[in-house]
């Protein structure tokens, strides 16, 4: 009886189980993604656990790196593991879900992190810079910083790369630009080789899924007397020899950096141009040169904002002559707002946004460039606006193009000769579309703002920079609405110049030839100057000088030769033979880095050079190029000396890849040359 009872109960239980299973199967058939979603959920849980474990493991390793009770080898091993695994962790999609502050707090404030989002043609790009400073008790005083770049377009596409491995740089801010060249990254921050810290700027480009460092062309950049530029491989390092503190910050419009020192009148702007090139503007930084004098006035920003029209413009302040200041400010305001009266009512359906840029500022000249966009209701497209104001500060009056040059056939032929350069390279050929008569008609009336929008479409303007004259001409909307071209002031012949009194000050900006040696011109068949590795600097024994890198061809083999020149181009000092010249042949374009540093701490600045050489053989027996480093130590008697044994050790042991390598190695030596 009991068996039958239990048997019936078992049957009922089996039937219930079958129904449950059948119902589950039916649900699977009705919802085929159910099983997949369940599996993905389990995988995501596993990833979450995996990421959390990795994060906690990394934090524990950081504790060991920071623990001074541990032995040095253990801490060093853990440091290497930590930096490598941090890079891997930043490649995890889960890492971008943590905010900057959360990550910093997780690592006990041993990291500094900054994240920004930038618009691209294809969408948004998020970029995060992560800095880690290793303890000096592990790495020493120089090589203690590590920088990582993390970037993602979506949380599923996350990448990271360590771009600074134990170097002295600490990135404090960055800018990203989606240019014709691709996605570019401009890093800025501080270098801890000396105190106070110098600043650096480095350019990187994204290729595929990797950032690659690119060179920045400094061109004819000039520096304030107390500043120095060291081009360490591909990055720019700016230092104040008076040991004043320097600062670096992102420009208001977000396309570059403003670098200055305690003296606010000494500054440099390094920014992306419209085409993605890196542009260096140092016109405000040279207080000793005649075209950028010690200024007796300052500029402040004013803004007109009404009925959808926003115009920013400068105003002068702190000028001793208050009457002149009032007159100049009225010109600036009137010029900035000229031609907008047609849009002054709220029913016009127009929206205008205009900002300005100071192109040249000195005691005599103030050149202001306005750019913006005008949106008109029901128009097919917005139009780009461009106009300028040039002031003669001495006469409290406007300067037009015809006040500077004779807008005649000779000037037009100069423009069409190819000596003029487009600010945006893609517009270089547009000027050839204009006939000479067209250009004369346009430029003869330059800098005269028209009243109506239709007339404004055919306006041309001029402006001044520290070393060039710029003109703007109207072009088709499809190619930009306007095109700007610049010609060096030194290239404009006297017979074209108009106001001689103005040109006495403009003409102070000339190219300093580096080919005059002791009243004789350098034989250019024997010496060829490499401008990209020639710099203005100040050396204790010589004062302000120009360091010049050249190539010579003794016995038909290319060799490196280096000189100091004065500001007239006369040779002050020929450097001793370069260490790499003894057995090797100089590579053309092979001077990779030049730095002016007091390496042996004797109060006299030394010169560090890294240059590429090979054995000059093409074919069998060829030895590929490799770097050679040499140090010229300055002596008290105004000469420089090399130490062959040190040079040999420096290069044999491979401490010749970067300026940092050289300094780090030599700083451990006891060197006395006096």
C-alpha positions in Angstrom: 0.0 0.0 0.0 2.8 2.4 0.9 4.7 1.5 -2.3 1.7 2.4 -4.4 1.3 5.7 -2.5 5.0 6.6 -3.0 4.8 5.5 -6.7 1.9 7.8 -7.4 3.7 10.7 -5.8 6.8 9.9 -7.9 4.7 10.0 -11.0 3.2 13.3 -10.1 6.6 14.7 -9.4 8.0 13.5 -12.7 5.1 15.0 -14.6 5.7 18.4 -12.8 9.4 18.3 -13.7 8.6 17.5 -17.3 6.2 20.4 -17.5 8.8 22.8 -16.1 11.4 21.5 -18.6 8.9 21.7 -21.5 7.9 25.2 -20.6 11.6 26.2 -20.4 12.2 24.7 -23.8 9.2 26.5 -25.3 10.4 29.8 -23.8 13.8 29.1 -25.5 12.1 28.6 -28.8 10.0 31.7 -28.4 13.1 33.8 -27.3 16.2 32.5 -29.0 18.4 35.2 -27.6 17.7 34.3 -24.0 20.5 31.8 -23.7 23.0 34.1 -25.4 22.1 37.0 -23.2 22.5 34.8 -20.2 26.0 33.7 -21.4 27.0 37.3 -22.1 25.8 38.3 -18.6 28.1 35.6 -17.1 31.0 36.8 -19.3 30.5 40.4 -18.2 30.4 39.3 -14.6 33.7 37.5 -15.1 35.2 40.5 -16.8 34.1 42.7 -14.0 35.7 40.4 -11.5 38.8 40.2 -13.6 39.1 44.0 -13.9 38.5 44.5 -10.2 41.1 41.9 -9.3 43.7 43.4 -11.7 43.0 46.8 -10.2 43.5 45.6 -6.6 46.6 43.7 -7.6 48.1 46.8 -9.2 47.4 48.9 -6.1 49.2 46.3 -3.9 52.2 46.4 -6.2 52.2 50.2 -5.9 52.3 49.9 -2.2 55.5 47.7 -2.5 57.1 50.3 -4.8 56.5 53.0 -2.2 57.6 50.9 0.7 61.1 52.1 1.7 61.5 49.1 4.1 61.7 46.8 1.1 65.0 46.2 -0.7 65.8 48.3 -3.8 65.8 45.4 -6.2 62.3 44.3 -5.2 61.0 47.8 -5.4 62.5 48.2 -8.9 61.1 45.0 -10.1 57.6 45.9 -8.8 58.0 49.4 -10.5 58.6 47.7 -13.9 55.6 45.4 -13.3 53.4 48.2 -12.2 54.0 50.4 -15.2 53.6 47.6 -17.7 50.4 46.3 -16.0 49.0 49.8 -15.6 49.2 50.1 -19.4 47.4 46.8 -19.8 44.7 47.9 -17.3 44.1 51.1 -19.2 43.4 49.0 -22.3 40.4 47.5 -20.4 37.0 49.0 -21.5 36.0 48.9 -17.9 38.6 51.4 -16.9 37.0 54.3 -18.7 33.9 53.9 -16.6 35.9 55.1 -13.6 36.1 58.9 -13.3 39.5 60.6 -13.0 39.0 61.3 -9.3 38.0 57.7 -8.6 41.1 56.3 -10.3 43.3 58.8 -8.5 41.8 58.0 -5.1 42.1 54.2 -5.9 45.8 54.6 -6.3 46.2 56.7 -3.2 46.8 59.9 -5.1 50.0 58.6 -6.7 48.5 59.3 -10.2 47.5 62.5 -11.9 44.8 62.1 -14.5 43.1 64.5 -16.9 40.4 63.5 -19.4 38.9 65.6 -22.3 36.5 65.0 -25.1 37.2 66.4 -28.6 35.0 66.5 -31.7 36.2 64.7 -34.8 34.9 64.5 -38.3 33.7 60.9 -37.4 32.4 61.7 -34.0 33.8 62.2 -30.5 37.2 61.2 -29.2 37.9 60.9 -25.5 41.5 61.3 -24.4 42.9 60.7 -21.0 46.4 61.4 -19.9 47.7 59.5 -16.9 50.9 60.5 -15.1 52.8 58.5 -12.5 55.7 59.8 -10.5 57.9 57.0 -9.2 59.6 57.5 -5.8 63.0 59.2 -6.2 64.3 56.6 -3.8 63.8 54.0 -6.6 64.6 55.9 -9.8 66.8 58.8 -8.8 66.2 62.5 -9.4 65.6 62.6 -13.2 64.0 59.5 -14.6 61.0 59.3 -12.4 57.9 60.0 -14.5 55.7 57.8 -16.7 53.0 59.1 -19.0 50.2 57.0 -20.5 47.7 58.1 -23.2 44.3 56.4 -23.1 41.8 57.1 -25.9 38.3 55.8 -26.9 35.5 56.7 -29.2 33.1 54.3 -27.5 33.4 52.3 -24.3 33.9 49.2 -26.4 36.9 50.6 -28.3 39.5 51.5 -25.7 43.2 51.8 -26.3 46.2 52.9 -24.2 49.9 53.5 -24.8 52.8 54.4 -22.5 54.5 57.3 -24.3 57.0 58.4 -21.6 59.0 55.6 -19.9 60.9 57.0 -16.9 61.7 60.4 -18.4 61.7 63.8 -16.6 58.6 65.2 -18.3 55.3 65.6 -16.4 52.3 66.3 -18.7 50.0 68.8 -17.2 47.6 69.5 -20.1 47.0 68.6 -23.8 45.2 69.6 -26.9 43.8 67.3 -29.7 43.2 68.5 -33.3 41.5 66.6 -36.1 43.5 68.0 -39.1 44.1 67.1 -42.7 47.2 65.3 -41.4 45.0 63.1 -39.1 44.4 63.2 -35.4 47.2 65.2 -33.6 48.0 65.5 -30.0 49.9 68.4 -28.5 51.3 67.6 -25.0 52.6 70.3 -22.6 54.0 70.3 -19.1 57.1 70.5 -17.0 60.6 69.0 -17.0 62.3 68.3 -13.7 66.0 68.4 -14.8 66.5 71.7 -13.1 64.7 73.9 -10.6 62.5 75.7 -11.3 61.2 73.3 -13.8 61.4 74.2 -17.5 58.4 73.5 -19.8 58.1 71.2 -22.8 55.8 70.8 -25.8 55.6 67.6 -27.8 53.6 66.7 -30.9 52.1 63.2 -31.5 50.1 61.8 -34.3 47.7 58.9 -34.2 48.3 56.3 -36.9 46.1 53.2 -36.8 46.1 52.3 -33.1 49.4 53.9 -32.1 50.6 57.4 -31.3 53.9 58.4 -32.9 56.0 61.4 -31.9 56.6 64.0 -34.6 59.1 66.9 -35.0 58.0 70.5 -34.5 59.6 73.0 -36.9 60.7 76.0 -35.0 61.6 78.0 -38.1 62.8 81.5 -37.4 61.4 81.6 -33.8 63.1 84.2 -31.6 63.2 84.1 -27.8 63.4 86.7 -25.0 66.9 87.3 -23.9 66.6 85.2 -20.8 65.0 82.2 -22.5 66.6 79.2 -24.1 65.2 76.6 -26.5 66.5 73.0 -26.4 65.1 70.8 -29.1 65.5 67.4 -27.4 64.9 64.9 -30.3 61.3 65.7 -31.2 60.1 67.9 -28.3 60.7 71.5 -27.5 62.1 72.4 -24.0 62.0 76.1 -23.0 64.0 77.2 -20.0 64.6 80.6 -18.3 68.3 81.0 -17.6 67.5 83.5 -14.8 65.8 80.6 -13.1 62.4 82.4 -13.1 59.4 80.2 -12.8 57.7 79.4 -16.1 54.1 78.4 -16.7 52.3 76.6 -19.5 48.5 76.7 -20.0 46.0 75.9 -22.8 44.9 78.9 -24.9 41.4 80.2 -24.4 40.3 78.9 -27.8 41.8 75.5 -27.0 44.2 75.0 -29.9 47.5 75.3 -28.3 49.6 76.5 -25.3 50.6 79.9 -23.9 54.1 79.8 -22.2 55.3 82.6 -20.1 57.6 83.4 -17.1 57.2 85.7 -14.1 57.5 88.6 -16.5 54.1 88.5 -18.2 55.4 90.4 -21.2 57.6 87.5 -22.2 55.5 84.8 -23.7 55.3 82.4 -26.6 52.2 80.8 -28.2 52.5 77.3 -29.7 49.3 76.2 -31.4 47.8 74.2 -34.2 47.1 76.2 -37.4 43.9 75.8 -39.3 45.6 73.2 -41.5 46.9 71.3 -38.5 50.5 72.5 -38.7 52.1 73.6 -35.5 52.6 77.4 -35.5 54.9 79.2 -33.1 54.1 82.9 -32.4 56.9 84.7 -30.4 56.1 88.2 -31.5 55.2 89.3 -27.9 58.2 87.8 -26.3 61.2 89.8 -27.5 61.3 92.9 -25.4 64.9 93.7 -26.4 64.4 93.8 -30.1 63.4 97.0 -31.8 60.1 95.7 -33.3 58.9 94.5 -29.9 59.9 97.2 -27.5 59.0 97.4 -23.8 55.4 98.3 -24.2 53.9 101.2 -22.2 50.3 99.9 -22.6 48.2 96.8 -22.1 45.2 95.3 -23.9 42.0 94.2 -22.4 39.0 92.5 -24.1 35.6 94.1 -24.6 32.5 92.5 -26.0 29.5 93.8 -28.0 26.5 91.5 -27.6 23.0 92.3 -28.8 20.3 90.8 -31.0 22.3 87.7 -31.9 25.5 89.6 -32.7 28.6 88.9 -30.5 31.8 90.7 -31.3 34.9 90.7 -29.2 37.5 93.4 -29.7 40.6 94.8 -27.8 40.8 98.1 -25.9 44.0 99.8 -24.8 44.7 100.6 -21.1 47.5 102.1 -19.0 48.7 104.4 -21.8 50.1 107.5 -20.2 48.6 109.8 -22.9 44.9 109.4 -22.0 43.7 111.5 -24.9 45.6 109.3 -27.3 44.3 106.2 -25.6 40.7 107.4 -25.9 41.2 108.2 -29.6 42.8 104.8 -30.3 40.1 102.9 -28.4 37.4 104.7 -30.4 39.1 103.6 -33.7 39.3 100.0 -32.4 35.7 99.9 -31.4 34.4 101.6 -34.5 36.4 99.3 -36.8 35.3 96.2 -34.9 31.6 97.1 -35.2 31.7 98.6 -38.6 29.2 97.4 -41.2 26.9 95.7 -38.7 24.3 98.4 -38.5 22.2 96.6 -41.1 21.8 93.7 -38.5 21.0 95.9 -35.5 17.3 95.0 -35.2 16.1 91.8 -33.6 14.0 90.8 -36.7 16.9 90.6 -39.0 17.3 86.8 -38.5 21.1 87.0 -38.4 23.6 85.6 -36.0 27.2 86.8 -35.9 30.1 85.6 -33.8 33.4 87.4 -34.2 36.7 87.0 -32.2 40.0 88.7 -32.6 43.8 87.9 -32.6 46.6 90.3 -32.0 49.0 89.8 -34.9 51.6 92.4 -33.9 51.9 94.6 -30.8 54.7 97.2 -30.1 55.1 100.8 -29.1 54.5 101.9 -32.7 52.3 99.2 -34.3 49.1 97.4 -33.2 47.6 95.0 -35.8 44.3 93.2 -34.9 42.8 90.4 -37.0 39.1 89.6 -36.7 37.6 86.3 -37.8 34.1 84.9 -37.4 30.9 83.4 -38.9 27.7 85.1 -40.1 24.5 83.1 -40.2 21.6 84.7 -42.1 18.1 83.4 -41.9 17.1 81.3 -45.0 20.6 81.6 -46.5 22.0 78.4 -48.1 25.1 78.4 -45.9 26.9 80.6 -43.3 29.7 82.9 -44.5 33.2 83.3 -42.9 34.1 86.9 -42.0 37.6 88.4 -42.0 38.8 91.9 -41.4 41.6 93.8 -39.7 42.6 97.0 -38.0 46.2 98.3 -38.1 47.1 101.2 -35.9 50.0 103.7 -35.8 50.2 104.1 -32.1 52.4 107.2 -32.4 50.1 109.1 -34.7 46.9 107.6 -33.2 45.7 106.8 -36.7 44.8 103.8 -38.9 47.4 102.3 -41.3 46.1 101.0 -44.6 48.0 98.8 -47.1 48.5 101.7 -49.4 50.3 103.5 -46.5 52.9 100.8 -46.5 53.4 99.8 -50.1 52.7 101.3 -53.6 49.8 99.1 -54.8 51.1 99.2 -58.4 52.4 96.8 -61.0 55.7 96.1 -59.2 54.0 95.1 -56.0 51.5 92.8 -57.8 54.4 91.2 -59.7 56.1 90.6 -56.4 53.0 88.9 -55.1 52.7 86.7 -58.1 56.4 85.8 -58.2 55.9 83.0 -55.6 57.5 84.9 -52.6 54.1 85.2 -51.0 53.0 82.2 -48.8 49.4 81.1 -48.1 48.5 80.9 -44.4 46.5 77.8 -45.3 48.6 75.8 -47.8 45.6 74.5 -49.7 44.9 78.1 -50.8 48.3 78.7 -52.2 47.2 78.5 -55.9 44.1 80.6 -55.5 45.9 83.9 -56.0 46.9 82.9 -59.5 43.2 83.0 -60.4 43.3 86.8 -60.1 44.6 89.0 -62.9 47.0 91.8 -62.1 44.3 94.3 -62.7 42.0 92.5 -60.4 44.6 92.5 -57.6 45.4 96.2 -58.1 41.7 97.0 -57.8 41.2 94.9 -54.7 44.4 95.9 -52.8 44.3 99.6 -53.7 41.0 99.7 -51.6 42.2 97.3 -48.9 41.3 98.0 -45.3 38.2 100.1 -46.1 35.2 98.4 -44.5 32.1 98.5 -46.6 28.6 99.1 -45.2 26.4 96.6 -46.8 26.8 92.7 -46.7 27.0 92.6 -50.5 29.9 95.0 -50.5 31.6 93.2 -47.6 31.8 90.1 -49.7 34.5 91.9 -51.9 36.6 93.4 -49.2 40.4 92.9 -48.9 42.5 93.7 -45.8 46.1 93.8 -44.6 47.9 93.1 -41.4 51.4 93.0 -39.8 53.2 90.3 -37.9 56.6 90.4 -36.3 58.3 89.8 -39.6 55.7 89.8 -42.4 53.1 91.8 -44.2 49.8 89.9 -44.7 47.0 90.5 -47.1 43.5 88.9 -47.3 41.5 88.6 -50.5 38.0 87.4 -51.1 37.5 83.9 -52.6 34.6 81.6 -53.3 32.7 80.2 -50.4 33.6 76.7 -51.4 37.3 77.4 -50.7 36.9 79.5 -47.6 35.3 82.9 -48.4 38.7 84.6 -47.9 42.4 83.7 -48.3 45.4 85.1 -46.4 48.9 85.4 -47.8 52.1 86.7 -46.1 55.4 88.0 -47.5 58.5 88.6 -45.4 59.1 92.4 -44.8 62.8 91.8 -45.7 61.7 90.6 -49.2 59.9 93.9 -50.0 62.3 96.1 -52.1 62.7 99.8 -51.3 61.1 101.0 -54.6 57.8 99.5 -53.5 57.8 100.9 -49.9 55.5 103.9 -49.4 55.9 105.5 -46.0 59.6 105.7 -45.3 59.2 106.8 -41.7 57.0 103.8 -40.9 59.5 101.5 -42.7 62.4 102.7 -40.5 60.8 100.7 -37.7 59.4 97.9 -39.8 62.7 97.3 -41.5 64.4 96.5 -38.2 63.1 93.0 -38.8 65.6 91.4 -41.1 67.1 88.0 -41.6 70.4 87.7 -39.8 72.8 86.0 -42.2 74.8 83.2 -40.6 77.5 83.2 -43.3 79.7 86.1 -42.4 82.9 85.1 -40.6 85.5 87.6 -39.4 84.6 90.2 -42.0 84.6 87.5 -44.6 81.7 85.5 -45.9 81.7 81.8 -45.1 82.6 79.7 -48.2 79.2 78.1 -48.8 80.9 75.4 -50.9 82.8 74.4 -47.7 80.2 75.1 -45.0 76.4 74.5 -45.2 74.3 75.9 -42.4 71.5 73.6 -40.9 69.0 76.2 -39.8 66.8 73.8 -37.9 69.6 73.1 -35.5 70.9 76.7 -35.2 69.7 78.7 -32.2 70.0 82.0 -30.4 71.3 81.5 -26.9 73.2 83.2 -24.1 76.4 81.8 -22.8 78.2 83.2 -19.7 81.5 83.8 -21.4 80.1 85.3 -24.6 76.7 86.9 -23.9 73.9 86.6 -26.5 75.2 84.6 -29.4 73.9 82.5 -32.3 74.9 78.8 -32.2 75.3 77.5 -35.8 75.4 73.9 -37.0 77.1 73.4 -40.3 78.4 70.7 -42.7 81.8 70.8 -44.3 83.5 68.6 -46.8 87.2 68.2 -46.0 88.8 65.6 -48.3 85.4 65.1 -49.9 83.8 63.6 -46.8 81.0 65.3 -45.0 81.8 66.4 -41.4 80.0 68.4 -38.7 81.3 71.9 -37.8 79.9 74.2 -35.1 80.3 77.9 -34.6 79.3 80.8 -32.3 78.3 84.0 -34.2 77.5 87.5 -33.0 74.4 89.4 -34.0 76.1 90.7 -37.1 77.0 87.2 -38.2 80.7 87.5 -37.4 82.3 84.4 -36.0 83.1 84.5 -32.3 84.3 80.9 -31.7 84.8 77.8 -33.8 84.2 74.7 -31.7 86.8 71.9 -31.5 86.5 68.9 -33.8 83.3 66.9 -33.2 83.9 63.5 -31.7 82.0 61.7 -34.5 84.2 63.3 -37.2 87.2 61.2 -36.2 86.2 57.9 -37.8 82.8 58.5 -39.3 81.0 60.5 -42.0 78.2 63.0 -41.1 74.7 62.1 -42.1 73.1 65.0 -44.0 70.4 66.4 -41.7 72.0 64.3 -39.0 72.2 66.9 -36.2 69.4 65.4 -34.0 69.6 67.5 -30.9 71.4 70.5 -29.4 71.2 71.6 -25.8 72.8 74.3 -23.7 73.2 73.0 -20.1 75.6 73.5 -17.2 76.3 69.8 -17.1 79.1 69.8 -14.6 77.6 72.4 -12.3 80.4 74.9 -12.5 78.2 77.9 -13.4 79.2 77.9 -17.1 76.8 76.5 -19.7 78.1 73.6 -21.8 76.9 72.5 -25.2 75.5 68.9 -25.8 75.2 67.7 -29.4 73.8 64.4 -30.7 74.3 63.7 -34.4 73.9 60.7 -36.7 76.9 59.3 -38.6 77.7 56.3 -40.8 80.8 55.0 -42.6 80.0 56.6 -45.9 79.9 53.3 -47.8 77.0 52.4 -50.1 76.8 48.7 -50.8 78.8 45.9 -49.2 80.6 46.9 -46.0 78.0 49.6 -45.3 77.3 50.4 -41.6 73.9 51.9 -41.0 73.6 55.3 -39.3 73.9 55.6 -35.6 74.0 58.5 -33.1 77.2 60.0 -31.6 77.0 62.4 -28.6 79.6 65.0 -27.7 79.8 67.5 -24.9 81.7 70.8 -25.2 82.5 72.0 -21.7 82.9 75.8 -21.3 86.0 77.1 -19.5 86.5 80.4 -17.8 88.9 81.6 -20.5 86.0 81.7 -23.1 87.0 78.4 -24.8 85.3 75.0 -25.0 87.0 71.7 -24.4 85.9 68.1 -25.0 86.9 65.1 -22.9 87.7 62.2 -25.3 87.6 59.5 -22.6 84.2 60.7 -21.4 83.0 60.9 -25.0 84.1 57.3 -25.7 82.4 56.0 -22.5 79.3 57.9 -23.3 78.9 56.5 -26.7 80.3 53.0 -26.1 77.8 52.5 -23.3 74.9 53.7 -25.3 74.1 56.9 -23.3 73.8 58.8 -26.5 70.2 58.4 -27.6 68.7 61.6 -26.1 69.8 64.7 -24.3 68.3 63.2 -21.2 70.5 60.1 -21.5 73.6 62.3 -21.8 72.7 64.5 -18.8 71.7 61.6 -16.6 75.0 59.7 -17.3 77.3 62.8 -17.0 75.6 64.1 -13.9 77.0 61.1 -12.0 80.6 62.0 -13.0 82.9 64.4 -11.2 84.1 66.8 -14.0 86.3 69.8 -13.5 87.7 71.6 -16.6 89.0 74.7 -14.9 
